[in-house]
Amino acid sequence: MAPLLVLLGVFGATIAWLRLRRGRWLLAPAGRAAAAAMFVFTGVSHFPLAESMAAMVPPAVPAPLLVVYATGVLEILGGIGLLVPRTRRAAAWCLALFLVAVFPANVYAALNRVGLGGHADGPGYLWLRAPLQVFFLAWVVGFGLVADRPRKGE
């Protein structure tokens, strides 16, 4: 739940700060800043929790520890990329694909009761995790890809 708290907390703080600073509600920049913070947070967490996260990687995937480190770096880079106008769309696409790609690891971890996060609770955890993953995916697509598209007549 920590990533959700980071996402919503940074969104609230950023939207308030932008309202005070610019005098209007700027949802898209606040949404991107929140997603960036969440992905940097989760990416950084891959390093101190690497051994535990490696247990979530299905056995068919080689070098699970390397995968954990690599995905941590990718999350950090993706989060930073959301903040850079030139890389925003590519970062959003990559993070959306990343969220889809890592979901099977969450399923594997829940089915095998891997003791990280709520995964040890077993398959019931997926009733929470699956909608949360869809929410994160929608957030990245909404604020990273859709929110800045020019509107007709602009």
C-alpha positions in Angstrom: 0.0 0.0 0.0 3.0 2.3 0.4 3.1 3.0 -3.4 -0.5 4.1 -3.3 0.1 6.4 -0.4 3.1 7.9 -2.1 1.1 8.4 -5.3 -1.9 10.0 -3.6 0.1 12.0 -1.1 2.4 13.5 -3.7 -0.6 14.2 -6.0 -2.4 16.1 -3.2 0.7 18.1 -2.2 1.6 18.9 -5.8 -1.8 19.9 -6.9 -2.1 22.2 -3.9 1.4 23.7 -4.5 0.6 24.3 -8.2 -2.7 25.9 -7.3 -1.0 28.3 -4.9 1.9 29.0 -7.3 0.1 29.3 -10.6 -3.5 30.1 -9.5 -5.1 27.2 -11.3 -5.7 23.5 -10.9 -3.0 21.7 -13.0 -4.0 18.0 -12.8 -1.7 16.6 -15.5 1.6 18.0 -14.1 0.5 16.9 -10.6 -0.5 13.5 -11.8 2.8 13.0 -13.6 4.8 14.2 -10.5 2.9 11.8 -8.3 3.5 8.9 -10.7 7.2 9.8 -11.0 7.5 9.9 -7.2 5.7 6.5 -6.9 7.9 4.8 -9.5 11.1 6.3 -8.1 10.0 5.2 -4.6 9.2 1.6 -5.8 12.3 1.5 -7.9 14.6 2.5 -5.0 12.9 -0.1 -2.8 14.1 -2.8 -5.1 17.7 -2.5 -3.7 17.2 -3.0 0.0 14.4 -5.5 -0.6 16.2 -7.3 -3.5 16.3 -10.8 -1.9 12.7 -10.7 -0.9 11.6 -9.4 -4.3 13.7 -12.0 -6.1 11.5 -14.6 -4.4 8.5 -13.1 -6.3 10.1 -13.9 -9.6 8.7 -17.0 -11.2 11.3 -19.9 -11.5 11.1 -19.8 -15.3 12.7 -16.4 -15.3 16.5 -16.6 -15.1 18.7 -14.5 -12.7 15.9 -13.3 -10.5 18.2 -11.0 -8.4 19.4 -9.3 -11.6 15.8 -8.9 -12.8 15.0 -7.2 -9.5 17.9 -4.8 -9.8 17.2 -4.1 -13.5 13.5 -3.5 -12.9 14.3 -1.1 -10.1 16.6 0.9 -12.4 13.9 0.9 -15.1 11.3 2.1 -12.6 13.5 5.0 -11.5 14.3 6.0 -15.1 10.7 5.7 -16.1 9.7 7.9 -13.1 12.2 10.5 -14.0 11.2 10.3 -17.7 7.7 11.3 -16.8 9.0 14.7 -15.7 10.9 15.5 -18.8 8.7 16.8 -21.6 10.8 15.1 -24.4 10.6 11.7 -22.8 7.2 11.9 -21.1 5.3 9.9 -23.6 7.9 7.2 -24.1 8.3 6.9 -20.3 4.5 6.6 -19.9 4.4 3.8 -22.6 7.3 2.0 -21.0 5.8 2.2 -17.5 2.4 1.0 -18.8 4.0 -2.0 -20.4 6.1 -2.6 -17.3 3.0 -2.7 -15.1 1.4 -5.3 -17.4 4.7 -7.3 -17.6 5.2 -7.5 -13.9 1.7 -8.5 -13.0 2.4 -12.2 -13.5 5.1 -12.0 -10.8 2.4 -10.7 -8.4 0.1 -13.6 -9.3 3.0 -16.1 -8.8 3.9 -14.5 -5.4 0.3 -14.6 -4.2 -0.3 -18.2 -5.3 3.0 -19.2 -3.6 2.5 -17.0 -0.6 5.8 -15.2 -0.9 6.2 -13.1 2.2 6.6 -9.7 0.7 3.8 -7.1 1.0 0.4 -8.8 1.1 1.5 -11.7 -1.1 1.8 -14.0 2.0 -2.0 -13.7 2.4 -2.3 -15.9 -0.7 -4.6 -15.7 -3.7 -7.1 -13.4 -1.8 -4.4 -10.7 -2.1 -5.0 -10.6 -5.8 -8.5 -9.2 -5.2 -6.8 -6.1 -4.0 -3.7 -6.2 -6.1 -5.3 -6.6 -9.5 -7.6 -3.5 -9.3 -4.7 -1.5 -7.8 -2.5 -2.5 -10.8 -5.3 -1.4 -13.2 -5.5 1.9 -11.2 -1.8 2.5 -11.6 -1.9 1.6 -15.3 -4.9 4.0 -15.8 -3.0 6.7 -13.9 0.1 6.4 -16.1 -1.9 6.3 -19.3 -4.2 9.2 -18.2 -1.5 11.6 -16.9 1.4 10.4 -19.1 -0.3 10.0 -22.5 -3.8 11.4 -22.6 -3.8 14.5 -20.4 -1.4 16.5 -22.6 -2.9 15.7 -26.0 -3.9 18.9 -27.8 -7.7 19.5 -27.7 -9.6 20.3 -30.9 -9.3 24.0 -31.6 -6.1 24.6 -29.6 
